[in-house]
Amino acid sequence: MRWFIGDLQGCAREFDDLLRKIDFDPQADEVWCVGDLVNRGPDSLAAVRLWRDIGGHGVIGNHDVYALLVASGRWPRKHDTLGPLLAAPDGPELLARLRAMPALQFLPAAPGSKGQDAWAVHAGFNPRWTDLHALAARVNSAPHDDAWLESQELSFMTRVRCCTAAGERSKFDRKAEDCPPPYRPWDEFYRGEPLVVHGHWAWRGHYRGAKTIGLDSGCVYGGKLTAWCQEEDRVVQVPARGS
């Protein structure tokens, strides 16, 4: 089975709890993290090691972008929890795995399953993007260098919450219903058929829309870590452990 998991943000213990709860079998199952594997939480190093060890997949998130650009020296370091990851002997290998992740990924449902075809992306899509398959082919195949990490398209996909129909993005990050006019939640403009599975919006929490499902339930803030099974259309959650 294929499982999509919301923002880990270094919550390694909860990640382990969730894998145990879904009875994850790396020989038969697949994990796709929807970005932000690292930062803010207590143990980014352990979270990424566990993700690597189970053969995890994912799409890149804004905190992953930050970690990579700090590690390369492109961006100055701000207050973060990345020290052990950046200093670890296997840190360069783990960061290379994060850098190799696609920006967006189309994942068709297994034949005969209850699920539906899905796009995985960290934050969301620009309303002006009408051919996501062409976009994915172009963006994912480009060199994943620092310029790619700083590109406008990747920035939109990893940071949008509220925007206009023309694709102007707002920095508003609270509840979806409170997006200040003329901005609206990005998914109100989505016209594609596949379900979009995303993270990034902890204030919105886990929700199910007409064509979207949000998996960022704020584990790093004391909420829950959420997983969605594509084949069974089933949600599983574990609580944050706290300090």
C-alpha positions in Angstrom: 0.0 0.0 0.0 1.0 3.6 -0.6 1.0 5.9 2.4 1.2 9.7 2.3 2.5 11.3 5.5 2.2 14.9 6.6 5.0 17.3 7.7 7.4 15.4 9.9 9.5 18.5 10.8 12.0 16.4 12.8 9.3 14.5 14.8 11.2 11.2 14.6 9.5 9.4 17.5 6.0 10.2 16.1 7.2 9.0 12.7 8.2 5.7 14.2 4.9 5.5 16.1 2.9 6.1 12.9 4.9 3.5 11.0 4.1 1.0 13.7 0.5 1.9 13.8 0.0 1.4 10.1 2.0 -1.8 10.3 4.3 -0.5 7.6 6.2 -3.2 5.7 9.1 -1.8 3.6 8.9 -4.9 1.4 5.3 -4.3 0.4 4.4 -0.7 1.3 5.5 2.7 0.1 5.8 6.0 2.0 5.6 9.4 0.4 6.2 12.4 2.7 4.6 15.6 1.5 7.6 17.8 2.4 9.2 19.4 5.5 10.9 16.3 6.8 13.2 18.6 8.8 13.5 21.6 11.1 11.6 23.0 14.1 11.1 19.5 15.7 13.6 17.8 18.0 15.4 15.3 15.8 15.6 16.0 12.1 18.6 13.7 11.9 16.7 10.6 13.2 13.6 11.5 11.1 15.6 11.6 7.8 17.6 8.5 8.7 14.4 6.6 9.4 12.9 7.8 6.1 16.0 6.7 4.3 16.1 3.3 6.0 12.5 2.4 5.0 13.1 3.5 1.4 10.9 6.5 1.8 10.0 8.9 -1.0 8.8 12.5 -0.8 8.3 15.9 -2.4 10.4 18.8 -1.2 9.1 21.3 1.3 10.2 24.8 2.2 12.0 23.7 5.4 13.9 21.1 3.3 14.8 24.0 0.9 16.0 26.0 3.8 18.2 23.2 5.2 19.8 22.6 1.8 20.5 26.2 1.1 22.0 26.7 4.6 24.1 23.6 4.1 25.4 24.9 0.8 26.2 28.3 2.2 23.7 30.0 -0.1 21.5 31.2 2.8 22.5 32.5 6.2 21.5 30.3 9.1 18.6 31.5 11.2 17.2 29.9 14.4 16.7 26.3 13.6 17.1 22.7 15.0 19.3 21.4 12.2 22.6 21.3 14.0 22.9 17.5 14.4 21.8 16.9 10.8 24.3 19.3 9.4 27.1 17.9 11.6 26.4 14.2 11.1 28.9 12.0 9.2 26.0 10.9 7.0 24.6 14.4 6.8 25.8 15.1 3.2 24.2 11.8 2.0 20.9 12.6 3.8 20.8 16.1 2.4 21.5 14.8 -1.1 18.5 12.6 -0.7 16.4 15.6 0.2 17.7 17.6 -2.7 16.9 14.7 -5.1 13.2 14.8 -4.2 10.8 16.0 -6.9 8.8 19.2 -6.5 5.6 17.5 -7.4 4.7 13.9 -8.2 1.8 12.2 -10.0 0.9 8.9 -8.3 -1.8 6.9 -10.0 -4.0 4.7 -7.8 -3.5 0.9 -8.0 -6.0 -0.8 -10.4 -9.1 -2.0 -8.5 -8.4 0.0 -5.4 -10.7 2.4 -3.6 -8.3 5.3 -4.0 -8.0 7.8 -6.7 -5.1 9.2 -8.8 -3.2 11.8 -6.8 -0.7 14.6 -7.1 1.7 15.1 -4.2 3.0 18.6 -3.5 4.1 20.3 -0.4 2.0 23.4 -0.4 -0.1 23.8 -3.6 -0.4 24.9 -7.2 -0.7 28.1 -9.0 -4.1 28.6 -10.6 -2.4 29.5 -13.9 -0.8 26.1 -14.1 -3.1 24.1 -16.4 -0.8 21.2 -17.5 0.7 19.8 -14.3 2.2 16.8 -16.2 4.2 19.1 -18.4 5.2 21.2 -15.4 6.3 18.1 -13.5 8.4 16.8 -16.4 10.1 20.1 -16.8 10.7 21.1 -13.2 11.6 17.7 -11.8 14.1 17.0 -14.7 16.0 20.3 -14.2 19.2 20.2 -12.2 18.4 20.3 -8.5 21.0 23.0 -7.8 20.6 26.0 -5.6 19.1 28.1 -8.3 16.4 25.4 -8.7 15.7 25.6 -5.0 15.3 29.3 -5.2 13.1 29.3 -8.4 9.8 31.0 -8.5 7.9 27.8 -9.4 9.4 25.8 -6.5 8.8 28.7 -4.1 5.1 28.7 -5.1 4.8 24.9 -4.7 6.4 24.9 -1.3 4.9 28.0 0.2 1.5 28.9 -1.1 -1.5 29.0 1.1 -3.7 31.9 -0.1 -3.5 33.4 -3.6 -5.6 35.1 -6.2 -6.9 33.6 -9.4 -4.0 35.3 -11.2 -1.5 33.5 -9.0 -0.5 36.4 -6.7 0.5 34.8 -3.4 -0.3 36.1 0.1 2.0 35.6 3.1 -1.1 34.9 5.2 -0.7 31.6 7.2 -3.6 31.3 9.5 -7.1 29.7 9.0 -8.2 29.1 5.4 -11.5 30.8 6.0 -9.7 34.0 7.1 -7.7 34.5 3.9 -7.8 38.3 3.4 -9.7 39.3 0.1 -8.9 39.2 -2.7 -6.9 36.1 -1.7 -8.5 32.7 -1.3 -7.2 29.3 -0.4 -5.2 28.1 -3.4 -7.3 24.9 -3.7 -10.5 26.9 -4.5 -8.9 27.6 -7.9 -7.8 24.0 -8.6 -9.6 22.5 -11.6 -7.8 19.3 -12.1 -9.3 15.8 -11.7 -6.7 14.0 -9.6 -6.7 14.5 -5.8 -4.0 16.8 -4.5 -2.3 15.6 -1.4 -0.3 18.3 0.4 1.0 19.6 3.7 2.4 23.0 4.8 -0.8 24.5 6.4 -0.7 23.6 10.1 -3.4 26.2 11.0 -5.7 24.4 8.6 -4.9 21.1 10.0 -5.9 17.8 8.4 -8.9 18.3 6.2 -10.6 16.8 3.2 -11.8 19.0 0.4 -13.5 18.3 -2.9 -10.3 17.6 -4.7 -7.6 18.1 -2.0 -6.5 16.5 1.2 -4.2 18.3 3.7 -2.0 16.2 6.0 -0.2 18.9 8.1 -1.9 18.4 11.4 0.8 20.3 13.4 2.6 17.4 15.0 5.6 19.7 15.7 3.2 22.1 17.6 1.7 19.3 19.7 -0.9 18.2 17.3 -1.0 14.9 15.4 1.0 13.2 12.7 -1.3 12.1 9.9 -1.1 9.5 7.2 -3.4 8.7 4.3 -3.6 5.4 2.5 -4.3 5.9 -1.2 -5.6 2.4 -1.9 -8.0 2.2 1.0 -8.8 6.0 1.2 -8.1 5.7 5.0 -6.6 8.1 7.4 -4.4 7.1 10.4 -3.1 9.5 13.0 -0.8 9.4 16.1 -0.5 12.1 18.8 2.5 14.2 19.4 4.6 12.9 22.2 5.5 16.2 23.7 8.9 17.0 25.3 
